[in-house]
Amino acid sequence: MVESQDSAESTASGKLVDRYQAAVLSDRYLEMVLADWKNTGLLLLQAPLLALMAVAVWGNVERPTASLYFVMVLSMFWVGCMNACREIVKERELFLRERMFDLDVGAYLYSKVRILALVAIVQVGLYGLILARAIDLRIPIGWLLINLLFTAMCGICLGLLISASVKRSDYAVAWVPLVIIPQIVFSEFTISGDQFQGVSKVLFRLMPSRWSYESLMEFAATSTNLFTAVGYMIPLLGYCLLFLLVAYPILRLQKY
């Protein structure tokens, strides 16, 4: 059970995150992740396996294709979402009990994002470095890793929103394909962007994966516009905040 130092002062000052609880919860969650080494190992193994699959397909291609960039983006979005989709619902009973003793929801979400971000850094590093060594991606390795990390973090925040919204782990896993498949359907991987019309055009513009894909494409272009490429990352940050801000009241309203 998590106890809050100066809980009354924190509430009175209107802080979104109780820093003491955030530190305690982060330490506890990290211990849980490290203790469950089999599951953590499987999570970390996903990235190199996905990278090797991409190398098997594009390793002998003279230059990278748009489809490779899209697969890279989608792979990291998938990995992030899968990492997070069960992390709240699987400890629902513990969360609800601790809510009775003034558990700070903001600190709770922060602890999940913080530790899952560490896992994502390792996954993105493995994935990006394997691909960069085997394929001439024509993108600076630093920017490639930043882009894929932003993409994975967006997936993590969406996964946490899913996990906060369902009551069973199997429901959370079932939701992941339902949020991943639209990333494929409403993308330039399916048809060119100018062919989308009406509602489909709106959905195409709303897909989070679109922005990281556009950023990679811009960096891979012969005449790169650095400002445009970096600007494409801003919507991804916006989506991360949006998903967490929606998850926050969902968790606050949950009662034992």
C-alpha positions in Angstrom: 0.0 0.0 0.0 1.3 3.4 -1.0 1.4 6.2 1.6 1.6 9.8 0.7 3.8 12.3 2.4 2.2 15.7 2.9 -0.9 14.4 1.0 -3.1 17.2 2.3 -0.5 19.8 1.2 -0.3 18.3 -2.2 -4.0 18.3 -2.7 -4.3 21.9 -1.5 -1.6 23.1 -3.8 -3.4 21.5 -6.8 -0.5 19.4 -7.9 -1.3 17.0 -10.7 1.4 14.5 -9.5 2.4 13.7 -5.9 6.2 13.5 -6.3 6.7 11.3 -3.3 4.1 8.8 -4.4 5.5 9.0 -8.0 9.0 8.0 -6.7 7.7 5.1 -4.5 5.4 3.8 -7.2 8.1 4.0 -9.9 10.5 2.0 -7.6 7.9 -0.6 -6.9 6.9 -1.0 -10.5 10.5 -1.2 -11.6 11.1 -4.0 -9.1 8.0 -5.8 -10.4 9.2 -5.5 -14.0 12.7 -6.8 -13.1 11.3 -9.6 -10.9 9.1 -10.8 -13.8 12.2 -11.4 -15.9 10.6 -14.0 -18.2 7.9 -11.6 -19.4 10.3 -8.6 -19.5 12.7 -10.8 -21.6 10.0 -11.6 -24.0 9.1 -8.0 -24.4 12.7 -7.0 -25.1 13.0 -9.9 -27.5 10.1 -8.5 -29.7 12.2 -5.7 -31.0 15.2 -7.6 -32.4 12.8 -10.3 -33.9 10.8 -7.6 -35.7 14.0 -6.0 -36.9 15.4 -9.3 -38.2 12.1 -9.8 -40.1 12.5 -6.4 -41.7 16.1 -7.1 -42.6 15.0 -10.4 -44.2 12.6 -8.5 -46.5 14.5 -5.3 -47.2 18.1 -6.4 -46.6 18.9 -6.9 -50.3 17.0 -3.9 -51.6 19.2 -1.2 -53.0 17.4 1.7 -51.2 14.8 1.8 -48.5 11.2 2.0 -49.6 8.2 3.9 -48.1 6.8 0.6 -47.0 9.9 -0.1 -44.9 9.5 3.2 -43.1 5.8 2.5 -42.5 6.6 -1.0 -41.1 9.2 0.5 -38.8 6.7 3.0 -37.4 3.9 0.5 -37.1 6.2 -2.1 -35.4 7.2 0.4 -32.7 3.7 1.6 -32.2 2.6 -2.0 -31.8 5.4 -2.8 -29.3 4.6 0.2 -27.2 0.9 -0.5 -27.1 1.4 -4.2 -26.3 3.9 -3.3 -23.5 1.3 -1.1 -21.7 -2.2 -2.6 -22.5 -2.3 -4.9 -19.5 -0.2 -2.9 -17.0 -3.1 -1.2 -15.2 -5.9 -3.8 -15.6 -3.8 -6.7 -14.3 -3.4 -4.9 -10.9 -6.9 -3.4 -10.8 -7.7 -4.8 -7.4 -4.5 -3.4 -5.9 -5.1 -0.1 -7.6 -8.7 0.2 -6.2 -7.6 -0.8 -2.7 -4.8 1.8 -2.7 -7.3 4.5 -4.0 -9.1 4.0 -0.7 -5.9 5.3 1.0 -5.4 8.4 -1.1 -3.3 6.9 -4.0 -2.5 9.7 -6.4 -3.7 8.8 -9.9 -1.3 11.2 -11.5 1.6 9.7 -9.7 0.3 6.2 -10.6 0.2 7.0 -14.3 3.6 8.7 -14.2 5.2 5.6 -12.7 3.8 3.5 -15.5 5.0 5.9 -18.2 8.4 6.3 -16.6 9.3 2.6 -16.4 7.7 1.6 -19.7 9.7 4.4 -21.3 12.9 2.7 -20.0 11.7 -0.6 -21.6 10.9 1.2 -24.8 14.4 2.9 -24.9 16.0 -0.6 -24.9 13.5 -1.9 -27.5 13.9 1.0 -29.8 17.7 0.9 -29.4 17.8 -2.8 -30.4 15.4 -2.3 -33.3 16.9 0.8 -34.7 20.6 -0.3 -34.4 19.9 -3.7 -36.1 18.1 -2.1 -39.0 20.7 0.7 -39.4 23.6 -1.9 -39.5 21.9 -4.1 -42.1 20.1 -1.5 -44.3 21.1 1.9 -45.6 18.1 3.7 -44.2 19.3 7.2 -45.3 18.2 8.6 -42.0 20.7 9.8 -39.3 20.7 7.1 -36.6 20.1 9.7 -33.8 16.9 11.0 -35.4 15.8 7.5 -36.3 16.0 6.5 -32.6 14.2 9.6 -31.5 11.5 9.2 -34.0 10.9 5.5 -33.1 11.0 6.3 -29.4 8.3 9.0 -29.8 6.3 6.4 -31.8 6.7 3.8 -29.1 5.7 6.3 -26.3 2.6 7.2 -28.2 1.7 3.5 -28.3 2.5 3.1 -24.6 0.1 6.0 -23.7 -2.6 4.5 -25.9 -2.0 1.1 -24.3 -2.4 2.7 -20.8 -5.6 4.3 -21.8 -6.9 0.9 -23.0 -5.7 -0.7 -19.8 -7.5 1.9 -17.7 -10.7 1.5 -19.6 -11.3 -2.3 -19.5 -11.9 -4.7 -16.7 -10.0 -7.8 -17.9 -6.6 -8.3 -19.4 -7.9 -10.4 -22.3 -10.2 -7.5 -23.2 -7.2 -5.1 -23.3 -5.2 -7.5 -25.6 -8.3 -7.8 -27.8 -8.4 -4.0 -28.2 -4.9 -3.7 -29.5 -5.6 -5.0 -33.0 -8.6 -2.7 -33.1 -6.5 0.3 -32.6 -3.6 -0.9 -34.8 -5.5 -2.0 -37.9 -6.9 1.5 -38.5 -3.3 2.8 -38.6 -2.9 0.5 -41.7 -6.3 1.1 -43.3 -6.2 4.9 -43.0 -2.6 5.3 -44.3 -0.7 6.0 -47.4 0.4 2.4 -47.2 -3.1 1.5 -48.4 -3.8 4.3 -50.9 -2.2 7.7 -51.6 -3.2 10.5 -49.2 -5.0 12.6 -51.8 -7.4 9.7 -52.5 -9.0 9.9 -49.0 -12.2 11.9 -49.0 -14.8 13.0 -46.4 -14.7 11.0 -43.1 -11.8 8.8 -44.3 -9.7 11.9 -44.9 -10.3 13.1 -41.4 -9.4 9.7 -40.0 -6.3 9.5 -42.2 -5.2 12.9 -40.7 -5.9 11.7 -37.1 -3.9 8.5 -37.2 -0.9 8.9 -34.8 1.4 6.7 -36.9 1.0 9.1 -39.9 3.1 11.7 -38.2 6.1 9.6 -37.4 5.9 8.1 -40.9 5.9 11.5 -42.5 8.8 12.5 -40.4 10.9 9.6 -41.5 9.9 10.2 -45.1 11.0 13.8 -44.8 14.3 12.9 -43.4 14.9 10.3 -46.1 14.1 12.9 -48.8 16.9 14.2 -51.0 16.4 17.8 -49.8 15.4 17.4 -46.1 13.5 20.1 -44.4 14.7 19.7 -40.8 12.0 22.1 -39.4 9.2 20.1 -41.1 10.6 16.7 -40.1 10.9 17.8 -36.4 7.5 19.5 -36.5 5.9 16.2 -37.4 6.8 15.0 -33.9 4.7 17.6 -32.1 1.3 15.8 -32.9 2.8 12.6 -31.4 3.5 14.4 -28.1 0.0 15.8 -28.3 -1.5 12.3 -28.6 0.6 11.1 -25.7 -0.8 13.9 -23.5 -4.3 13.3 -24.8 -4.3 9.6 -24.1 -3.0 10.2 -20.5 -5.4 13.0 -19.9 -8.4 10.8 -20.9 -7.0 7.9 -18.8 -6.7 10.1 -15.7 -10.4 10.8 -15.0 -11.3 7.2 -16.0 -9.0 6.0 -13.2 -10.1 8.7 -10.7 -13.8 7.7 -11.2 -13.2 4.0 -10.5 -14.4 2.8 -7.1 -13.9 -0.4 -5.2 
